[in-house]
Amino acid sequence: DGKRELNLSSFGDWSTKRKADRIDEMIDRIANRSMPLPSYTLVHRDAKFTDAQIKQLNDWLEALRDKVAPE
């Protein structure tokens, strides 16, 4: 289901707007702690992100967004 929802193999084929939108969605989901999914972290407790990891991921995603979809 995850690959159907977000298949990064086709990322290069997406429009600039779609790339930026999907990256923004990733940032929001990570910051709101809705990713990784609670059902996944229930079994894999070490998969939960720390505040530092969330910041690092979001900083990287913001940089990626700025590179692939500059304003």
Phi, psi and omega in degrees: 000322182298317180293328178291325180286319183214093180260097183288351176296334180258011182306318181296339181272350184283157174290161179302317180297316180296319178302310181298317180298316181292322177295317177300322178296319177298315179302312181298315182294322179290315181296325180276001179061029174267357172228139352297159184301140178305324179296330178284315183287343175298320180272323183249077186299331180282000180273357178287139180277140171278168177301320179295320178293320178298315179298316181297315178298314182292323175299316180295316180296321177296319177296318178298315179301315180296330180282314186273339182219064181297148181288000000 
